[in-house]
């Protein structure tokens, strides 16, 4: 677990002080990897210095100096004038399954009252399998719901259950401005209708295998994006003008991490589509999931209409090495051109 002290960020936009217990990070590279995840800044742009201004080697085998539990200095380089650490630092709990380290880390978390985002997630040193956190209790959840909390990530926490939803709902009723909630792989959840929030916009319930009821539209009036990997998503088709659904793996096996996003106007964006897939197959699979006819859609890639259904997506130079977007727009019933 590490903390970034916001005071120094204010004094120097490219420098911060971090606390890193040796139980979580043994090498400089591990520290930089965690900080890269934490801030979104590439490892190559991060440099670590001791309190005596000595830069630490970034080699993977370079151990952290003795006594580093006190403090290290983080500097963004090589062009610090153009890179700034984000103002809404995501506080991450990087701890192991044992109750002692978890509780200690959580205690430090809730003391940082200015955190607008809180991420309690699984993490382990490099070259080791991540271990799922199993000691998070509803008491911890209640303590995390700070008055100004906007984003809460509780993914992979085994003990999060329906009572956790009640605690979150109560906090939202009391004015907690929560807009993002990640409950991915919280297998203890069953009744999502216990969740209510007047501000929640993004909800992830992927991997919640025991869920038996979908969320109530009336309880989540601002919800515009929902992530779920099974049939529960279909019951949410009327949530609002914008709804993000994740296709179930058993339906779209050839499509790795395929997602669909509905936006105003009947436009759907799909990502990570294999270029070997034909345009016709692409439309057919999407229409199958959405419960509509594939004839209602025209496939568009980078503002170009893909009008030959027999051609593969690769024929149109669809790139798969990065996130790309394919859009197919719903046409009107009178067969007029899609706008």
N, C-alpha and C positions, 0 to 999 in steps of 0.2 A: 504494500500500500504506500502511495506517496501523496504528498500534498503540495500544491503550488500556492505560494503566498502572493495574494493579489496586490499587496502593498507595493512590492518591488516592481510589479508589472506597471503600476501607475507611475512610479518614479522613472522607470526605464522600460520603454515598450518592448524591448527585445531581451530582457533579462528577468529571470525568476529564480527563486530559491526553492529547492525541492527536498523533502525528507524521504529517504528510501531505506526501510529496514533491510538488513542483510538477509533476512529469512526469505525475502521475495526476489531479490536481485543479487546476483553474484558477480556479474561482469558488466562492463560499460555498455556493451552491445545490448544486453537485456534491458538496461535502463533506457537506452535510446529507443528501442523497439516499443517499450511500453509508453514512453512519452510521445512517440509518433502516433500510436493508436489514440492516445489521450487528446492530442492537440490537432491531429490531422496534418502535421508538418512532416515532410519526409525525413528519414533518419540522417540523410546526408546534409541536411540543413541544421542539424542540432549539434551542439558542442557542450561538453560538460567540463566544469572547472572546479577545483577545490576552493575552499575559502581563502587559500593563499594565492589565488589566481593562476594555479598550475593546471594546464589543460590535460585531461585524461585521454589516453589513447583509446580509440574506438575499436581496437582489435577485439575479436570475440573472446580471446583468452586473457584479456587484461582484466584482472580482478579489481574490484573497487578498493580504495584505500582503507586502511584500518581506521575505525572510528568514524566512518562516513555516516553513521546514524544521526550525527548532528545535522550537517547540511552540506549540500552541493549546490553549485550555481549552474543554471541552464542558460545558454546563450543561443539565439537563433542566428545562423550565418548561412551563406557568405554575404548576403545583402540585407543586413538587419533593418535598413531603413524602409524596406518594402515588405517585410514580414512582421506581423504582430501576433502575439498570442491572443486567442479569442477571449472576449470579455466574459462569455458565458462558459467558463471552464466546466467540463463534465467531470464530476468527482467519481472516480472508480474505486471500488473496493477490490483489491487484488490480494486475495487471501486464500487459505487452504480450507479443507473441509473440517478440520478440527475446531471445536467450539471456542477454544481460547482465542485463537487468532481472529476468528470471525467476529466475536463479540467485541474484541478490542478495536478492530477496524471500524465496526459499526458505531462504536462509541465516539471515535474521532470524527466520523462522518457527520453525525447529528449535531456536533458542536460547531460545525462550520455553517452558521446560520445564513450566510449569504448565498448558498448554493442554489442556483435556479434549476440545475439539472443534477440528478443523482443516478448513478449506474451501479447496481450491485450485480456483478457478473462473475462468470467462471474465468479463471485465468491461472496459468501455471508457468514456471520458468520454461524457457525455450528448450526444445528437444524432449519435452515430456508431454504425455497426454493430459489435456485439461481434465480436471476433476470437478464434478458437479457439486455445487454448494448444497449442503443438506441441513444446515442448522439455523436457517433464517426462520424466525417465529413471527406471529402476528404482532407481538409487542414491538419487535424491531420495525415492522412495516409502519405501525402507527407513529413511531418516533421519527421515521424518515419524512413524513408528510409535513414538511416545513411550510410556513405561511405563504412563501413566495415560490414554492416548487412548481415548475412547469413541465418537467420531463422526469419520468421514473422508469427505470429498467430493472425489472425483477425476473428476467428470463432465467430459466434453469434452476429456480429455487423450489426444491421439492415440497417444502412445508407451506408454501403459499396456497391457501385454499379459499373457500367461499367466505370465511370470516375475514380474510384479507380484503376481499372486495367490499365487505361492509365497512371496514376501517377506512378504505380509500374513499368510499362514497360519503361517509360521515365527514371526512376532511374536506371534500369538495363542497358539501353542504355548508361548511363553516367558512368557505371562501378560498380554499386552496385552488389556485389558477392552473390546474393540471391540464395540459394540452396533448401530451404524448405519454402513452402507457404501454410498456412492453411486458407482456405476460407469456412470452414464448416458452413452450415446453414446461409450463407449470402444470404438472399432471394432476395436482390435487384439486383443480378447479372443476366444478360441475354446473353451477347455476349462474350463468353470466347475467341473468336478469337482476341480480343483486347489485350490479354495477350501475351507478348513476353519477353523472357529472354534467354540469351545464357548460363546461368549457372544453371537454375532451374532443380532440379532432383526429387523433391517430391512435389506433389500437392494434396490437399484434397478439394474436392468440394461436399462432402456429404451434403445432405439436401438443396442444392441450387435448389429449386423447379422451379424457373422461367428460368433456363438456357435453351436456345434454340439452341445454337451452341456449338460444342465441341472445344477444343483447337486445334490449328494448329500444326501439327508435325514440319513444317519448322520454326515456331516461338519458339518452345521449343525443340531444338535439343538434349539436354541432359536429357530430362524427361525419367525416368525409373520407377517411381512409381506413380500411379494415384489411388485415392480413390474416388469412387462415388457409390451411392446406387440405381441408376436406369439405364435405357437402354442406357444412354449416354456412359457408360463404353464399351459397345459392339462396338461403333464406334471407340474406341481407341485401338482395338485389335492389330493393326499393329504399335503401337508406337515404340517398340524396343524389344530387346532380353529379357528384364526384365520389367514386368509390374504387378503391384499389383492391383487387382480388388476386389471390395466388392460386394458380391452377393446381388441382390435386395431382400428385406424382403418378398415381395409378392410371390417370386419364392421358397424361401427356408425357409418357416415359421418354420419348426421343428428345423432348425439349428440356434442356438442363436449365434449372432455375428460371423457368419461363414465368413471367408475371404479366398481368394485364391491368391497365389503369383506365378507368372510364372518366372522361371529363365532359364538361358541358358541351352539348351538341352531338352526342353520340359518337365520340371519337375514342378509340382505344389504342393504347400504346403498348406494344409487346417487345420484350427485350430478350437477348441471348437466344435468338432463333437460329438453328443450324442452317447454313447456306445451301445444304443439299436438299432441303425441304421444298416441295413445289408450292407455288402460290395457292393452288386449289386446296392442298392439304392444310395449309396454314389457315385458310378461311374456314374449312370444314371443322377443324378441331376447335377453333375459337367459337364458332357458331354452336357447336355441340355443347360446349360448356355454358354459353350464355342463353341457350334455349331458343335461338332464332334461326332463320334461314340464312345460309351463306350468301344467297343472292342479294342480300341487303347491304353487302359491304364491298367497298373498293379498297384494295391494298395500296398504300402509299409509303414510299421510302424516300426520305430526303426530298420531299415535295415532288416526287415523280410517281405517277400512277403505274402500278405493275399490272398491266392489262392482260397479259398472256398467262392464263392459269396453268398451262402445261409446262411453263418454264420453272426452273428451280430458282430459289432466291439468290443463289450464287451467280446466276446469269445476269443479275442486276448489280453485281459487285457489292452485295450486302456483306458488311464486315462482321466478323464474329470474334475478333481479338479484343474487343472492348464493348462497353455498353452502347448498343445502337438502338434506334427506335424504328419500329414499323407501325404505321398508322393505317387503320382501315376505317373509313368513315361510313356512317349509315346514310344510305340514300333514301330519298322520299319514295312513297308508294307509286308515284306516277312516272318512275324511271328517269326523272330529271337528273342532270349531272350533279355529282357530289361537290359541295363547296369546300 
